[in-house]
Amino acid sequence: MTGQHRYKSFLTQINPSAASDSEQIQYPIFPEKPIVIGRDYNRCDIVLDSTQYPDVSREHVKISALSSQSPSGMPVWEICDLGSRNGTYVNNQRLQGCQTLEVNDRIKIGGNGPEFILECQAASFISLTDLFPVVSRKLDLHQSGLLIPGIITVIFVVAMLATRDTNYFLYILAAYLAVASHYVIHKLCHKHKPWWLLVSVGLATSLPLLNGFHEFTHIFSDLLPVSLLKEHENIFTIISKEFFKAGLLEELFKVLPVLLVYLLGRLLSSPKRELIGVWEPIDGILLATASATGFALVESLMSVNEVTQSKGNFAGLTLLIPLILGDISGQVAYSGYFGYFLGLSAMKPSKAWQLAGIGYLTSAVLHTLGAVVSELQKEQKLDFLIGNLLLALIGCLAYACLIAAILKARHFSPIHSHKSADPHGSSNLH
């Protein structure tokens, strides 16, 4: 073997609670490719959880091999701070720019961040973990973000194969598509919320829907003044009815679990209160979209059941897929936008009612636009093609609002915006 390949180098993350050295996490580093440590999933090779390590910047530090080698052939490593706000420390000394590293140097990411040790050892024969990587304790499969989604997919696939000749197939497929669409939102938000909490808020809206919530909305709409004009129904009365029934009532219902979590978080002690509660816009988006996913799943299945009973399973399947996938630009997008304003009101309590009111009305208006077009199509008062084009435009608008809210929420977040925050850690509304 040539010089630089006679040794293998790695960073060992120090875990004080580990019972043995085998439980420490090790990250291999190679002379051919620099390694970046930070919290940006797209640009970093070692991604640190921002909820656990708030001092870490998006791209905090880079470690790369110099072209020269030691006399023994061991690679010489250089560490460079990438302009992080909270600094990088090598052997408890703050790093200024770049410097070379020695074996067993201790690297701390930020003043209170994680610590790593640079280690280098002579390459040995192929080990058991080289042949069977899955048994290696040095690989954190769970935090990679690849293990759990794959296992869930396998479980759903097996369940769909087992029920492919029954109506349960549609239910399982719908649940999988709903989970997958929310997983996309979860990854875009770059923040973790416990899975049991997200499932709970989804059940909080889906179970009442199974028990006749839609009948309640129809009863409520019949009590509105616009119901008196049904015999002379026109576009104005349709808009008014859908604004109260679909816009105001449904959006309020979907956000009730989020408000409950908001209040619950204030009663908990740290760090549970930050993990569970609503403290920033990202929290509101994650919880509101989870709640809306449960609502949209059951609402879609109700429509699919009606079509399946009258036209068969294939017709139900062709309706199910666009309904569930489309909800990320429909029910989920409306509530996610509302959730952004709820989280914003948590950060700005002096303006809480104004911000929550803006979010409520905006999400209600977006919801109303889609509901009015659907109602006009149902009553054959709008050309089918024109109606679909309008629904596509409204969906694109709602999806754009959701993505813009996620990006802005990441900017506002005290955890996700070290580089954009002011020196005192405050943020302003722009």
Secondary structure, DSSP 8 states (H G I E B T S, - for coil): --GGGSEEEEEEE--TT-SSGGGSEEEEEBTTB-EEEES-TTT-SEE--TTT-TT--SEEEEEEEEEEE-TTS-EEEEEEE-S-SS-EEETTEE--SEEEE-TT-EEEESTTS-EEEEEEEE--S--HHHH-GGG-TT--TTTTTSHHHHHHHHHHHHHHHHTTTSTHHHHHHHHHHHHHHHHHHHHHHT----HHHHHHHHHHHHHHHHTTHHHHHHHHHHTSGGGGGGGG--HHHHHHHHIIIIIIIIHHHHHHHHHHHHHHHHHS-TTHHHHHS--SHHHHHHHHHHHHHHHHHHHHHHHHHHHHHHH-HHHHHHHHHHHHHHGGGTHHHHHHHHHHHHHHHHH-GGGHHHHHHHHHHHHHHHHHHHHHHHHHHHTT-S-HHHHHHHHHHHHHHHHHHHHHHHHHHHHH-TTT-TTTS-TTS-----
